[in-house]
Amino acid sequence: MAPKRAVLETLVRVRPRLAFAWADVEGRLAWRLGRCGPAANDVQRFFAVGPEEARSIAIRIASTRVRNRAFMRLAQMRGLEAARRLVQVDANNEVADRLRSGEPTIVVSLPMGCRVGIAVIFAGLSRSGVILADIHRGPWSRWGFELSAPRGGDAGGAVALKRAVDVLRDGGWVVAGLDGQAGPVDQRVDFLGGTLELRRGLGTLARLGGAPVYPVHALWTSGSRPIRGVVGPAIAESPAFDDSDAVDRAMVVRVAEAMAETVRATPGQCDTRFLEACVAAPGASSPEP
């Protein structure tokens, strides 16, 4: 194990909050060495900022990634309750009430901040839940989640979508990554003046599962509980469309609109792969001011 990784592991074990401060140092160094985080040019292009601000944002994104790794290790080593003590929630009581009463609910995980924190927020609120995203590792089963990753092209996406619908119809809930839903990547929508590529299926999932969609993000802050979870208002499927493709597109557009404000306000907590995908997408340009 590399010396810096060993320091982070030790701090996670004995002084979790200090581990996150160390993660900022490690992230800054890793970015300067080209090992972590986006290129400053990509940040400058996407957020339409100057070189110095782009560099600062890129370093913060790298630090966010290292912080996320530290939080995941804490959750794995010390358990769900230890992780919960570090998370504060701006609660949407409607969501908690739905989950506790067994009403089908879809939570869309925005590619910002600490996405593992989103799972921590909702773990234990419902008897059954599925994470519908391209996530390969984590303590999900111990927290009561089932992982249904949409791999294997159209066939794999259809299987994952069907499983998610079954869970919703049984009164469970689904966490769907905005950039990891079932189905092929074939939805392109305007996003901050650029282009966002997403997978099809969210609108269909809401319609077939009879569930509203709630955007949620968990951002890094300061203080004794450094992760702040925010659940947005429900986004209902549009009844104006009978065609499934139109339903999907309408839902994706509305979720992207809900996410844009968060991205503008906290650019240093963007997911690296998400930002790079936005920059590389056909038709991408600088964001609107």
N, C-alpha and C positions, 0 to 999 in steps of 0.2 A: 504494500500500500504506500502511495506517495506520501511524503511528510505532511503536506498541507491537507490532504484528504484524511490522514490520521488525526490531525488536530481537530478537524471538523467532526469526525466520528466521536472523538473523546468528549468534545463540548456538548454534542447532542445527548450523550449519555449522562453527563453530570451537570451541565449548565445550559439548558436548551436556549434560553433567551440570549445568552452570550454567543451561542453558536450562530445565530442569525446575524449578529454584528460581524463576526468573523467571516461569514458568507459574503458580506459586502466587500471585504478586503480581498477575499479569494476571487470573487467575480470580477473585480476591477483588474486584478493581475491577469486573470485568464483571458479577459478581453484584449488587453494590451499584447498578449502573446499569441492572439489569434485562435484561441482554443474554445472560446465560448462567446455567444452573443452575435448579433448581426453586424454587418459592415456599416460603418458610419455613412457611406454613400447611399446605401439602401434606406437608412433612417432619414437622411436629408431629403431624399427623393419622395419618400412616402408622406412625411409630416411637413414638408415644405418649410424647413428651418435652416438656419445657417450652420456652417461647419462645426463651430464650437458647441452649439446646442445639440446638434446631431450626435457628436461624440459623447456628450454627457448622457443623452438618452440611451445610446447603445450600451454604455457602461452600466447604467441602471438596469437595463434588460438582462445583461449578463449576470448581475448580482441577484436579480429576481430568480433566475434559473437555478443558481447555487442555493439560494434560500429554499426554493421548492424542494431541492434534493435533500436538504437538511431536515425539512419538515416531514418528508416521506420517511426518512430514516427514523425520526423520532416516533412516528406513528407505528412503524414496524417493530421498533425495539421496546417502546414503553406503553404501547396500546392506545386504544381509542380514547379512553378517558383523559389520558395525559395530553393527547392532541386537542381534545375539546377545550381544555383549560386555556388554550392559546387563541381561541376563536371567539370573537364577538359577532353577534348577528343583529342587523337591522331587520327585525322579523316582519315577514308578511304573514300575519296570523291566518289568512285565508289558506295559504299553502299548508301550514302546520295542521290546521283543522281538517283539511282534506285528507292528508296523509294518515292522521290518527283515526279518522272515521272510515278509512278504507275506500275513499273516492279516487278514481284514476287520475293521475297527475303526471304531466311531463315537465321536467326541468331542463332547460337548455343551458349548458355550461359554456359561458363565453370564454374565448381563448385569452384570458387576462389573469394576472396575479397568480394565486395559489389554487390550482384546480383541485388538488387533493383536499383542500379546505372545504370545497363544496360537498364532497362526499362525507366529510366529518360533520357538517351541518345537518345533513339529512339522515345519517345512519341511525337506525333504531326508531324512526318515526312511523315506519310501516312494516308490515309483516313480509313484504316481498318487494324487491327492487332490482332493476336491471340497469347496468351501465352500457349504453349502446354507443360505443366509441372504439377507436383504434388504440386501445390501451392494453399493454401486454403484461405488466407486472404491477403488483401492489397487494395490500392486505384486504382486498375486496371481499373475499369469501368469509373471512373472519368477522367482517362488519355486517354481514347479512346481504351482500350484493351478489348478483349473478352477472358475469361478464359475457356480453354477446357482441363480439367484434364483427363488423361487416366485412369480412375478408372473402376472397374468392370470386370477385367480379359480381355480375348480376345475380347469380345463383346464391352466393354467400350473403349478399345484401338482402335478398328476399327472405332467406332463412332467419336472419337477424331481425328483420322487420316483423315477420310473423310472430317470433317469440316475444318481442316487445308488445305487440298488440294483445297477445294472450295474457301477458302479465297485467296490462291495463284493464282488460275485461274482467280480470279476477280481483280488481280493486287495488292493484299494486301501483308502482310508479316507475318511471324511466328517466334516467339522466342521459340526455343526448348531447354529445359534443357538437357544437355548431359546425366544426370542420371534421366531424367523424360520424355522420349519420349513415344509415343503411342506404345503399344504392350507389350508382355511378356518379362521378363528379361531372355534372352536366348543367348546373345552374350557375349562371353568371349574372351578378347584380351590381349596380353602381354602389360604391362604398367609399365615402370620404373623397370623392372625386376620382377614385381609381376603380378597379374591378375586383370583385370578390368571387372566388369560385367555391361552390358548396355542393354537397351531395344531396340528391333528391330523396324525399321520403318523409320529411317532418310534417308537412301538411296532411299527407296520407295517414301517418301514424296518429295524428290528432283526431282525424275524422273516423278512422276505423276503431280507435281505442276509446272514443268518446271523452277525450280529455283536453283541458286547456293547456296552454304552453306558458311557462313562467321563465323568463330570462334571469340568470343568476350569475354573480361573480363574487370572488373572494379576493380582496386586495390586501397587500401588505401595508401596514401602518406602523405607528410607534406605540410604545406603552407596554403594559404587562400582558395584554392580549393583542398581539401584533397582526392578527389576521381579521379583517372585517368582511363579513359576508353580507351581501345585499341581494334581496329577491325583488325583482321588478313586478309590476302589475301584469295580470294575465293577458295573453294574446290569444284570442279565440280564433278558430278557423273561420274563413270567410264563407258564408252560405251562398254567395253570389255565383260560385263556380260549380259546375257539375263535373268538369273534366279534372282528373286527378293531377295532371301536370300543372294546370292553372292554379289549383288549390295549393300545390307544393310551392310554386313560385310566389304566390301571394304571401304565404307564411314566411318564406325565407326573406323576402323584402322587408316585412314588418320586424322580424327579429334583427336583421342587419341595421335597420333604423334605430332600434332600441339599443344596440351595441355601440353605435357611432359616438354617442355622447361620452360613454365611458372611455373609449379609446382616445378621444380628444383630451379628456381631463387627466388621464394617467398614461401617457405614452411610454413611460419607463417600465410599465408592467405588461406590455404586449408580449405574447408568446413569440419566440424567435421564428419558429417555422411558419406560424401564421403570417407574420409580417413579410417574410421572404416570399411566401406564396402570393400575397397581395401584390408585391412589387413585380414579381415575375409573370403575373397573369396577363393574358392578352388584353390590350387596351388600357393597361394600368397607367396612371398619371399621378401628378401631385394632388394631394387632397385639397378640398375646398377650405378656405380660411374660416 
